[in-house]
Amino acid sequence: MTGAFAKTAFVYLVQQEPLNFGDGEKEISDYWQKYYEELGVPVPLGQPGTNPWVQENLMIHT
């Protein structure tokens, strides 16, 4: 496998999107607010990241 192919395949599999922690009512749901408070770090709202559930479903349905 060439380096260019591996990089292209990797980018496709882990495409980053702005992180979203809302629940339809709040920008950050109570669950995620508590989770990150317990970790002692701010909620990474809008930061680039991946959502394994979305990635899995994109791969299944494409």
C-alpha positions in Angstrom: 0.0 0.0 0.0 1.4 3.4 -0.9 1.7 6.2 1.6 -0.7 8.4 -0.4 -3.4 5.7 -0.5 -3.1 5.0 3.2 -3.4 8.6 4.0 -6.4 9.1 1.8 -8.1 6.0 3.2 -7.4 7.1 6.8 -8.8 10.6 6.2 -12.0 9.1 4.8 -12.4 6.7 7.8 -11.9 9.4 10.5 -13.2 12.5 8.9 -13.4 15.2 11.5 -16.5 17.3 12.2 -17.1 20.1 14.7 -18.1 18.4 18.0 -21.7 18.9 19.1 -22.9 18.1 22.6 -26.5 19.4 22.4 -29.6 17.6 23.2 -32.1 19.6 21.2 -32.8 22.0 24.1 -29.4 23.0 25.3 -26.2 23.7 23.5 -24.5 21.3 25.9 -26.7 18.6 27.5 -26.6 18.1 31.2 -25.0 14.6 30.7 -22.0 16.0 28.7 -21.6 19.0 31.0 -21.3 16.7 34.0 -19.1 14.3 32.2 -16.5 17.0 31.3 -16.8 18.6 34.7 -15.8 15.3 36.3 -12.8 15.2 34.0 -11.9 18.7 35.0 -11.8 20.0 31.4 -14.0 22.3 29.4 -16.5 20.7 26.9 -14.8 20.8 23.5 -17.8 22.3 21.8 -17.1 23.0 18.1 -13.6 21.6 18.2 -12.7 19.2 15.4 -13.3 15.6 16.3 -15.0 12.3 15.4 -18.2 10.7 16.3 -17.8 6.9 16.1 -21.6 6.3 15.7 -21.8 8.7 12.7 -18.6 7.2 11.1 -19.9 3.7 11.5 -23.3 4.5 9.9 -21.7 6.4 7.0 -19.5 3.4 6.3 -22.4 1.0 6.4 -24.7 3.0 4.2 -22.2 4.1 1.5 
